[in-house]
């Protein structure tokens, strides 16, 4: 059973969260902290005794916007320890999901918290804690296929990067195009270009980033260049055309 610390500077929200957590049969204990400083003191005791000690904490449910240190700051501090508790963010703001999962958060729950959604977050934590307990040997290798969180009507979905054929710029946002639809995320195209270069994504235009292995055809028509990905045609800017041709030829072994 899980030992939980919930952190929120709004007393009614903290009380409601603790009520729901304590009602879950997978939760053994649920403590509350009203700010990041109190939370870090409590987590410090847990880290001193270790995960198997009397003061151990398995997971921290963290609000993001708090006076002083934010929940993201707390998660960054925890990431520096060898065996920190797991982290679930509970927040009213959708825009920090990508940062949260970069910090290895288990889940990202939006307020107002629904009982079923919180139960799903607890299940994920419970499963991870049980896996760690059953196999305390070396940590498992990270998943080969990175996932990116997207928000759909208050529910966080995880889209595998390998499912993304191309990305379209929308100002400070980007639209991820997959075989099954598209998803808008709050992250600039330039950030994804840098982050996913090693995964085979290449910039072909100021508005588009494509997965190299999804390109079916390269078309040269007079002075213009384009690529076909399934049923989609995308223009390639002159600035990127030569580099793209070189990459495709290398991939083909030419």
N, C-alpha and C positions, 0 to 999 in steps of 0.2 A: 504494500500500500504506500501511497505517495505522501511525502512531507512537503508542504507547500508554503511559500511566502508570497503574499499578495501585496503590491505596492501601488498606492494611489493617494494623491493629496486631497481628493474630494471625499469627505467622510461618508456621504450617502452611497457613492459609487463603490467605495471600499467595502462598506457593510453589505451591500447587495452581492458583490463578488464573493466575499467570504461565505455568505449564506449559501450560495449556489455550490461553491466548492465543497463545503462541509456536508452538503446533502448527497454528494457523489460517493458511492460505496468504494471507489478506488482511492479515495483520499483519506489518509490516516489522521493527519493534522493539517490545519490551515491557519497560519498566523498572518497578521496584518502589519503594515508599516505605512506611515503617513507621508513620508518623503524619502528621497534617495539616501540622505545621510543615515537615517534610522535603518534603512534597508541594508546599507553597506556594513553597518555595525553588526547587524544580525547575520549577514552572510559571512562576515569575517570570523565570527564564532564557529560557523558551520565549516569553513575552510580549515580552521585550526584543528578541529576534531576529526576532520575527514568525512567522507560520505557515509561511512559505517558508524560514526560516533553518535552520541546521544543528541547532539545539536545539529545533526546533518539536515541538509535541505536538498530535495531532489529537483525542484523546479521553482522558478520565480515568475510570477505573473506580473508584468510590468506595464504601468501606464507610461506614455511617452512624455507628454507635457506636464512637467512638475517644476516648482520653484527650485532654483539652484541647478543641480545636475539633472539632466533629462534621463528618461529611461534608456535612450540610446547610449548616453554616456556610461550608465551603469553596465550595460551589456558589453561595451568596449573594455571596461575595466575587468569584468569577469573573464573576458577572452584571454587575458594574460595569465590566468592560472592553469595549472596542469589538469585539475579535475573540477571545474566549476559546475554549479547546478545548471540545468537546462533553463531556457528562457522562452516564455510565451509573452508576446506583447498584447495588451488590451487597451485600445485607444479609440477615440472618436474620429481620428484623422486617417484617411486612406493613403495619403501621399508619402508615407515613410515605409511602405511595405518592402521596397527593394533594398533600402538600407538595413531593414530588420533582418532580412534573409541573408544579406551579405555578412551579418553578424551571427549567422548560424542559428537564428531563432527557429524553434520547432513549429510555431504557428503565429498567426496574426489575426486577432479577434477584434472585430469592430463593435463599438458601443452604439446603441444600447445592447448589452450582452443578452443573447438569447440562451436559454437553458440548453437547447439541443446543440448549439454551436460551441458552447463552452464544454459540453460533454465530449464533443469530437476532439477538441484540443487536449482534454485530459486523457482521452484514449491514446492519442499519439504519444504523449509523454509517457504514459503507462507502458506502452509497447516498447519504447526506446529504453526505459529503465530496466525492463525485464530482459531485453536482449543483452544489455550491458552486464546484468547480474549473471546471466547464463554463460556468457563468454567474456570473462574479464581479461583475457589475453590481449594481444595487441589490438589497437582500434581498427575497425573495419576500414578498408580503403574507401575513399569518397566515390560516390556514384559517378559512373562514366558520363551519364547524360545529365547535365545541369538543368535545373528547372527554374522558371521565372514566375513569380507570383503575379496574378492579375485579379482585380476585384470585379465581381459580377453580382450586382444586386445585394451587396452585403456579405457575399460568400467569396472566400479566397480560393481561387483555382490555381493549379500549378501546371504550367505549360512547358513540356520538355523542349529545350532549345533545339534538339534534333528534329522536332516537328515543324520548325519555322523555316519557310522557304525564302521569305524576304521580309524586310522591315522598311516601313515608309515613314519619313519625317513629318511631324506635325508640330512645328515650333519646339517647345520644351518637352513635347510628348513624342512617342513613337508608336506606330501601329504595327503589330506583329501579325503577319499573314501565314496561316497554316492551311493544310488541306481541308480543315473542317470549319474555317471561319477566321475572324480577325479579332484582335484584342488591343485596346489602347492602354499604354502604360506611361507613367510620368517619369520619363527618362530621355535625355537627348540622344539622337542618333549617333553623335560623335562618341558618346560614352559607350554605347553598345559596339561600335566599330572597334574601339580599343580593347574592350573586354572580350569580344568574341573572335578576334583575329586568329587566335590559335585554334579555333573550332572551325575554320574554313570560311568565315564570312568576309566578304570583300566589298568595298565601296565602289559602286559603278556610276554614281551620280550624287549630287548634293542632297537629293531626296530619297535615295535608295541604297540599302545594304542587302546583299543577297548571299545565300549559301551556295558556295561554289559547286558542290556536288548536286545541287538542284537545277543547274542550268542544262537544258536539253539542247539548245541551239544558240549559236552566235551568228548574227546576221550582219552583213556588210552591204549597205545600199547607198552607192555613191559615196558621199562624205559622211554618212551617218552610220552608227553602230547600235545594235539592239540585241537583247537576249530574250529567249523564250524559256519560261519556267511553267511547264504544264500548259495551261490555256492562257497564260499571262505574258504579255510582251512588255518589256521595260527598256527605256532608252538608256544608252551608255554615253556619258559625256566624253568629249574629246580628251579631256584631262585624264580620264581613267581608262580609255579604250586600249591603249597599248599594254598597260600593266595587266589588264584583264585577259587580253589575248595571250600574253606570255604565261600567265597562270594556267589557262585552259590547255595550252599546248604542253606544258610540263605535266599536267595531270594526265593527259592522253599519251604521254611518253614520246611526244614528237619533238 
